[in-house]
Amino acid sequence: MKTHKGAKRRFHITGTGKVMRRKGNISHLRRNKATRAKGDVSGKLEVNHSAAKALRKLLPYGRG
C-alpha cells in the first residue's frame, strides 16, 4: 500500500505510535499577530483518536 503524500507532509507518527500534527493560523499574516499568539501555534499536537485511526491507513509504513 502506498503512503498518501498529502498526509505524509502534514502528519508524523512518533516512536510510541501517536499521530502528531501542526497547529493552524501560522502560515500567513504573521506581522499582525501578537508574539504570544505566534508562540501558541508553534508547537505540535496529538491528533484525536478517531482521526488518528483514519490517518494510520494513509501512513501505512509507520513514520509516514
SVG drawing of the C-alpha trace seen along z (x, -y; Angstrom):
<svg xmlns="http://www.w3.org/2000/svg" viewBox="-13 -44 23 46">
<polyline fill="none" stroke="black" stroke-width="0.4" points="0.0,0.0 1.3,-3.4 1.7,-6.3 -0.7,-9.3 1.7,-12.1 -0.5,-14.9 -0.8,-13.1 3.0,-12.5 3.6,-16.2 1.1,-17.1 1.4,-14.4 4.0,-12.2 3.9,-9.2 6.1,-9.2 8.0,-6.2 5.3,-5.4 2.6,-5.5 1.0,-8.9 -0.1,-10.7 1.1,-14.4 0.0,-17.5 1.0,-21.1 -1.4,-23.8 -3.0,-26.2 -3.1,-30.0 0.7,-30.4 1.1,-30.3 0.3,-33.9 -0.4,-37.4 2.3,-36.8 3.1,-40.5 -0.4,-41.3 -0.3,-38.5 0.9,-39.1 4.1,-37.3 2.1,-35.2 -0.3,-34.2 2.5,-33.0 4.1,-31.1 0.8,-29.4 0.6,-27.9 4.3,-27.0 4.1,-23.5 2.7,-20.2 -0.5,-18.4 -1.6,-14.8 -4.4,-14.1 -7.6,-12.9 -8.2,-9.2 -10.9,-8.9 -8.9,-10.9 -5.7,-9.1 -7.3,-5.8 -8.1,-7.0 -4.7,-8.6 -2.9,-5.4 -4.4,-4.0 -2.9,-6.9 0.5,-6.4 0.9,-2.6 4.6,-2.4 4.9,-3.8 6.7,-7.1 5.0,-8.4"/>
</svg>
